[in-house]
Amino acid sequence: MTTITVCTTCRNEAARETREGDPTGEAFLANVEAAAQGSGVQVRGVACLMGCAHGCNVAISGTGKMVYVLGRFEGTPEDASALVEYAGSHAESPNGVVPFRQWPQGVKGHFVSRVPPLDGEG
């Protein structure tokens, strides 16, 4: 099962500068949950992924698969749809690696890092 973890305390660039209002991550989580309805991708929120300079941040993970951290999202429904589309490809891949040609346009330029699975596979 592939999981999208959304940082609920993140603020996008505009919100980081003013520090006013609720964190953008809370609304982003709601957008990702809505986009993931019926997709088979699991979604969860977590307080702080420690990537504040890159907010809004998410992690895409699955057992035995490469983990990807993405950031610099505004938190829009369009961002959420692109993430869910990418996560679906991650789920279909045996090791979590998705060829660049299959990346949705909305995730290109948002990758921060990737982490190999702890079990050494991938």
Buried (B, 14 or more C-beta within 10 A) or exposed (E): EBBBBBBBBBBBBEBBEEEEEEBBBBBBBBBBBEBBEEBEBBBEBBEBBEBBEBBBBBBBBBEEBBBBBBBBBBBBBBBBBBBBBBBBBBBEBEBBEBEEEEBBEBBEEBBBEBEEBEEEEB
